[in-house]
Amino acid sequence: MILVNNAVQAMSGRDRPGLLRVSTRCLDNRVVVEVEDNGPGVPPHLESKIFEPFFTTKQVGAGTGLGLSIAMSMAVFTTSAPARKAPVLWWSCR
């Protein structure tokens, strides 16, 4: 839910309609969840920081910077799909 909320916020206020894709699959006894939107994306210089606790790109008072950190703590493994820059979260299916 955190990733969906972040995607909706990233897409708001844009000139075009927002598109959100959430896909899931089971792979090697793990659940893979991919969330992709057509928002502006994360600038390359911030990619290494977005999962750190209290890091936010929002204005003061508009966010705590804990959303992606919490999502990361629930995932077994997180990566970014290089071609799409979409977060990919892995959970154990066991």
Secondary structure as GFF3:
##gff-version 3
##sequence-region A 1 94
A	DSSP	alpha_helix	2	11	.	.	.	ID=ss1
A	DSSP	beta_strand	20	27	.	.	.	ID=ss2
A	DSSP	beta_strand	30	37	.	.	.	ID=ss3
A	DSSP	three_ten_helix	44	46	.	.	.	ID=ss4
A	DSSP	alpha_helix	67	74	.	.	.	ID=ss5
A	DSSP	beta_strand	77	81	.	.	.	ID=ss6
A	DSSP	beta_strand	86	92	.	.	.	ID=ss7
###
